[in-house]
Amino acid sequence: MLKIKDITVTVDNKEILKDFNLDIPDGEIHALMGPNGVGKSTICRSILKDPNYKISKGEIIYNDTSLKDKSTTDIARLGIMMITQSPIAIEGVTNAEMLRIALSEKSGEHINIFDFQKELKSICSKLNVPESFLHRSINDGMSGGERKKNELIHVWMLKPSFLILDEIDSGLDVDALKEVSNSLKEYQKLTNCSMLIITHNPKLLNTLKPDKIHILKNKKIIKSGGYELISEIENEGFKNYS
């Protein structure tokens, strides 16, 4: 479980969240929605300890472990991973190299190259991604859709237990969005991975079908509900929530 308890977050001395609370049980998918600029992505950055986001109050707990004194690397080792709307490019480091090092860091063990390459090729086949992706620099020269598919390779290889999706629908056409959503749904079913989806676009949720929807406004969650909330948001927008 991820438990966020009464956190207050500031960026450049500006308060973005105040007394924010959120509980996500194991295996559940939760979506956080709201107008642009209300702090949805602030939650992601705070969980992963981005130094620009200062938690002045409250605590974040993952599987009974406080993240207060954990580094971003420590948090990743606990099984938390994020896909952003614009994954960064790293020139000169291939996907295969990064994944091999990341798996070794996560397990603390030597990675068998034969087994590693076999699994990578199997995942590329599953995702309908060319094996040439494995030998390209991470996201370098890739389109938005290619970057998201590249991130899916990382998800299936690194096997996070908690996945944060920060507006991943950005830059995806209808077909690419469907492919990405279906792959994430399959991964969640196979692994019982918990997910936090940050979006203002209900279309992404039609495939992933979250267990709960939360509306963020005025620095905190002002309403939570089931999947039926999506229709309400599509019809009314966020203007009626306060």
Secondary structure by P-SEA (a helix, b strand, c coil): cbbbcbbbbbccccccccbbbbbbcccbbbbbbbccccccaaaaaaaacccccccccccccccccccccccaaaaaaabbbbbccbbbbbccccaaaaaaaaaaaaacccccaaaaaaaaaaaaaaaccccccccccccccccaaaaaaaaaaaaaaacccbbbbccccccccaaaaaaaaaaaaaaaaaccbbbbbbcccccccccccccbbbbbcccccccccccaaaaaaaaccccccc
